[in-house]
Amino acid sequence: MAANRGEIAIRIFRAANELGLRTVSIFAEEDRFSIHRFKADEAYQLDSTKGPVGAYLDVEGIVKLAKSKGVTMIHPGYGFLSENAAFARACAREGITFIGPSPELLENMGDKTAARQLAEKFNVPTLPGTEDPITDPDQALTVAHEIGFPLIIKAAFGGGGRGMRVVEKPSQLPGLLAEAQNEALNAFGNAAVFLERYISRAKHIEVQILGDQHGTVVHLFERDCSVQRRYQKVVEVAPAVNL
């Protein structure tokens, strides 16, 4: 089962087909004519009372549906529940394999404020930023002056470039904070955001690490993900150049 929609779900189904696996699609009522519904071997509609976004954030509803249809594996894609520890734990509780990190790892790394604290604990350099999520505009303004401008507002949970806004000056902060919180809530079901110093024209370098349930861990070297649109990677260059 792909616990996602659109192109993300279609890519998951394509990979599963190459492995000879049967696929299951889920869709909100508003997505009943969406292509991803028809790309899987089976397709089931989610709770129509949850709305077009809430349906894909319904942990118990999705897991209950998966269990009733005999699903053995769930791939969350990215966004929605992909970094939700409660979702990974609910899958494990029902004997369904969650294709992604363990619930414990998601609790540490899925929450970016907790991830920052963990990095600092092990003396990993981090940019100046808030240790805890920010909710109040007045508090945000006070902290922002300590961090300095420009700064970036980031969603504490989730990814895919959602819930992010660059703030160039203090007068922009209240409006952009509200925008980021609303986008984070709609995309991930959690409005928590934090502030961090923004570096313009920075290199975005990643090292991807893969591990399996048998304890085998490998890294795939570094890659340059600096070419982005709306904070979402467009091109990845590996190995990274100019390091």
URFEN-V76809 format. One record per pair of residues at least 24 apart in sequence whose ideal C-beta (glycine too) atoms are under 10 Angstrom apart, sorted by sequence separation. I is the first residue (numbers start at 0). J is the second residue. D is the distance in whole Angstrom. If there is no record, write none. Layout:
I,J,D / I,J,D
This chain:
0,24,8 / 1,25,7 / 9,33,10 / 11,35,9 / 15,39,9 / 16,40,9 / 27,51,5 / 30,54,8 / 43,67,9 / 55,79,5 / 56,80,6 / 62,86,8 / 65,89,10 / 66,90,9 / 71,95,6 / 72,96,4 / 73,97,6 / 74,98,4 / 75,99,6 / 81,105,9 / 82,106,10 / 84,108,10 / 85,109,10 / 126,150,9 / 129,153,10 / 131,155,9 / 132,156,9 / 148,172,9 / 151,175,10 / 152,176,6 / 161,185,8 / 162,186,6 / 201,225,8 / 203,227,7 / 0,25,7 / 4,29,10 / 5,30,8 / 8,33,9 / 9,34,7 / 10,35,10 / 13,38,8 / 15,40,9 / 26,51,10 / 27,52,8 / 29,54,8 / 30,55,9 / 43,68,7 / 54,79,10 / 55,80,7 / 58,83,7 / 61,86,8 / 65,90,8 / 70,95,6 / 71,96,6 / 72,97,8 / 73,98,7 / 74,99,8 / 84,109,6 / 126,151,9 / 128,153,8 / 143,168,10 / 144,169,7 / 152,177,10 / 154,179,7 / 157,182,10 / 161,186,4 / 162,187,7 / 200,225,9 / 4,30,6 / 8,34,9 / 9,35,5 / 12,38,5 / 27,53,8 / 28,54,8 / 59,85,9 / 62,88,10 / 63,89,9 / 66,92,10 / 69,95,10 / 70,96,9 / 72,98,6 / 73,99,9 / 82,108,8 / 83,109,7 / 84,110,8 / 129,155,10 / 143,169,7 / 152,178,8 / 153,179,8 / 154,180,8 / 157,183,7 / 160,186,10 / 161,187,7 / 8,35,4 / 11,38,9 / 12,39,5 / 27,54,4 / 41,68,7 / 43,70,10 / 52,79,8 / 56,83,8 / 58,85,6 / 59,86,10 / 62,89,5 / 66,93,5 / 82,109,4 / 139,166,9 / 152,179,4 / 156,183,7 / 159,186,7 / 162,189,9 / 203,230,10 / 205,232,9 / 5,33,7 / 6,34,9 / 7,35,8 / 8,36,9 / 9,37,10 / 10,38,10 / 11,39,9 / 12,40,9 / 26,54,8 / 27,55,7 / 41,69,10 / 58,86,5 / 61,89,8 / 62,90,6 / 65,93,7 / 66,94,8 / 81,109,8 / 82,110,8 / 144,172,10 / 151,179,9 / 152,180,8 / 154,182,7 / 155,183,8 / 158,186,9 / 159,187,9 / 162,190,8 / 164,192,9 / 166,194,8 / 207,235,9 / 4,33,6 / 5,34,8 / 6,35,8 / 9,38,5 / 25,54,8 / 26,55,9 / 41,70,9 / 57,86,10 / 58,87,10 / 61,90,9 / 66,95,7 / 82,111,9 / 140,169,6 / 143,172,6 / 154,183,4 / 157,186,6 / 158,187,9 / 162,191,9 / 163,192,9 / 203,232,8 / 4,34,10 / 5,35,6 / 8,38,7 / 9,39,9 / 25,55,8 / 27,57,10 / 56,86,9 / 58,88,9 / 59,89,7 / 62,92,8 / 63,93,8 / 65,95,6 / 139,169,10 / 140,170,10 / 142,172,10 / 152,182,10 / 153,183,9 / 154,184,9 / 156,186,9 / 157,187,4 / 162,192,6 / 167,197,9 / 205,235,8 / 207,237,9 / 4,35,6 / 8,39,8 / 58,89,5 / 62,93,6 / 152,183,9 / 156,187,5 / 157,188,9 / 166,197,8 / 3,35,8 / 4,36,9 / 25,57,10 / 58,90,9 / 140,172,6 / 154,186,7 / 155,187,9 / 156,188,8 / 157,189,7 / 165,197,6 / 167,199,10 / 203,235,10 / 204,236,10 / 205,237,9 / 62,95,7 / 139,172,6 / 140,173,8 / 143,176,9 / 154,187,6 / 156,189,5 / 164,197,10 / 206,239,9 / 1,35,7 / 139,173,8 / 155,189,7 / 156,190,9 / 157,191,10 / 163,197,10 / 165,199,8 / 205,239,9 / 25,60,9 / 62,97,10 / 154,189,8 / 155,190,9 / 156,191,6 / 204,239,5 / 25,61,7 / 136,172,7 / 137,173,9 / 139,175,10 / 140,176,9 / 154,190,8 / 155,191,4 / 156,192,9 / 203,239,9 / 1,38,9 / 136,173,5 / 139,176,5 / 154,191,7 / 155,192,6 / 202,239,8 / 204,241,10 / 1,39,7 / 136,174,9 / 153,191,10 / 154,192,6 / 155,193,5 / 202,240,10 / 204,242,7 / 0,39,8 / 25,64,7 / 153,192,6 / 154,193,8 / 202,241,8 / 25,65,8 / 115,155,10 / 136,176,6 / 152,192,5 / 153,193,6 / 202,242,8 / 0,41,9 / 4,45,10 / 23,64,9 / 112,153,9 / 114,155,9 / 135,176,9 / 136,177,8 / 151,192,10 / 152,193,8 / 153,194,8 / 23,65,7 / 111,153,6 / 113,155,8 / 134,176,9 / 151,193,10 / 152,194,6 / 153,195,6 / 0,43,9 / 2,45,10 / 25,68,10 / 111,154,8 / 112,155,5 / 133,176,7 / 151,194,7 / 152,195,8 / 111,155,5 / 112,156,9 / 150,194,5 / 151,195,6 / 153,197,10 / 23,68,6 / 25,70,10 / 110,155,6 / 111,156,7 / 150,195,6 / 151,196,8 / 152,197,9 / 23,69,9 / 109,155,9 / 110,156,6 / 111,157,9 / 133,179,10 / 134,180,8 / 150,196,6 / 151,197,4 / 4,51,9 / 23,70,6 / 109,156,6 / 111,158,9 / 133,180,9 / 149,196,8 / 150,197,5 / 151,198,9 / 4,52,10 / 21,69,10 / 22,70,10 / 25,73,10 / 109,157,8 / 132,180,10 / 146,194,6 / 148,196,9 / 149,197,4 / 21,70,10 / 23,72,10 / 109,158,9 / 145,194,9 / 146,195,7 / 147,196,6 / 148,197,8 / 149,198,9 / 4,54,9 / 21,71,10 / 23,73,9 / 146,196,5 / 147,197,9 / 149,199,7 / 4,55,6 / 20,71,9 / 105,156,10 / 132,183,10 / 142,193,9 / 143,194,6 / 146,197,9 / 3,55,7 / 20,72,8 / 22,74,10 / 142,194,6 / 2,55,7 / 139,192,9 / 2,56,10 / 139,193,10 / 2,57,10 / 139,194,7 / 2,58,9 / 134,190,8 / 138,194,10 / 15,72,9 / 132,189,9 / 134,191,8 / 132,190,9 / 133,191,8 / 134,192,8 / 2,61,6 / 15,74,8 / 132,191,4 / 133,192,6 / 2,62,9 / 14,74,8 / 131,191,9 / 132,192,6 / 133,193,6 / 0,61,8 / 132,193,6 / 133,194,6 / 0,62,10 / 2,64,10 / 11,73,10 / 12,74,9 / 131,193,7 / 132,194,10 / 2,65,8 / 11,74,5 / 129,192,9 / 130,193,8 / 0,64,8 / 10,74,10 / 11,75,9 / 129,193,5 / 0,65,5 / 11,76,6 / 128,193,6 / 129,194,5 / 165,230,9 / 8,74,9 / 10,76,8 / 128,194,6 / 129,195,8 / 163,229,8 / 164,230,9 / 7,74,9 / 9,76,10 / 127,194,9 / 128,195,4 / 160,227,7 / 163,230,5 / 0,68,8 / 2,70,10 / 7,75,9 / 8,76,6 / 127,195,7 / 128,196,6 / 160,228,8 / 161,229,9 / 162,230,9 / 163,231,10 / 7,76,4 / 126,195,5 / 127,196,5 / 160,229,5 / 161,230,8 / 0,70,5 / 3,73,10 / 6,76,9 / 7,77,6 / 125,195,8 / 126,196,4 / 159,229,9 / 160,230,3 / 161,231,9 / 0,71,9 / 1,72,10 / 2,73,5 / 3,74,8 / 5,76,9 / 7,78,7 / 125,196,10 / 126,197,8 / 159,230,8 / 160,231,4 / 0,72,7 / 1,73,8 / 2,74,7 / 3,75,6 / 4,76,8 / 7,79,9 / 82,154,10 / 84,156,10 / 126,198,7 / 158,230,9 / 159,231,6 / 160,232,8 / 0,73,5 / 1,74,5 / 2,75,5 / 3,76,3 / 82,155,10 / 83,156,7 / 158,231,9 / 159,232,10 / 0,74,7 / 1,75,8 / 2,76,7 / 3,77,8 / 4,78,9 / 7,81,9 / 82,156,6 / 83,157,8 / 0,75,10 / 1,76,6 / 3,78,7 / 4,79,8 / 81,156,10 / 82,157,6 / 126,201,10 / 3,79,6 / 81,157,7 / 82,158,6 / 2,79,7 / 3,80,8 / 80,157,9 / 81,158,7 / 82,159,10 / 153,230,9 / 2,80,6 / 3,81,8 / 79,157,8 / 81,159,8 / 109,187,10 / 115,193,8 / 2,81,8 / 78,157,6 / 110,189,9 / 112,191,8 / 151,230,9 / 77,157,8 / 78,158,7 / 79,159,9 / 111,191,9 / 112,192,9 / 115,195,8 / 2,83,10 / 77,158,6 / 78,159,4 / 110,191,8 / 111,192,9 / 112,193,5 / 77,159,5 / 78,160,9 / 79,161,10 / 111,193,7 / 76,159,9 / 77,160,10 / 78,161,6 / 110,193,10 / 112,195,10 / 2,86,8 / 77,161,10 / 111,195,9 / 11,98,9 / 2,90,9 / 0,90,10 / 0,95,8 / 2,97,9 / 2,98,10 / 1,98,10 / 0,98,10 / 86,188,10 / 85,188,10 / 83,187,8 / 82,187,8 / 83,188,8 / 81,187,9 / 83,189,8 / 104,210,9 / 79,186,7 / 80,187,8 / 82,189,10 / 78,186,6 / 79,187,7 / 80,188,8 / 78,187,7 / 79,188,8 / 101,210,9 / 100,210,9 / 101,212,9 / 96,212,9 / 56,184,10 / 56,185,9 / 56,186,9 / 58,188,9 / 55,186,10 / 56,187,7 / 57,188,9 / 52,184,9 / 53,185,9 / 56,188,4 / 52,185,5 / 55,188,9 / 56,189,9 / 51,185,10 / 52,186,8 / 50,185,10 / 52,187,10 / 53,188,8 / 52,188,8 / 7,159,9 / 77,231,10
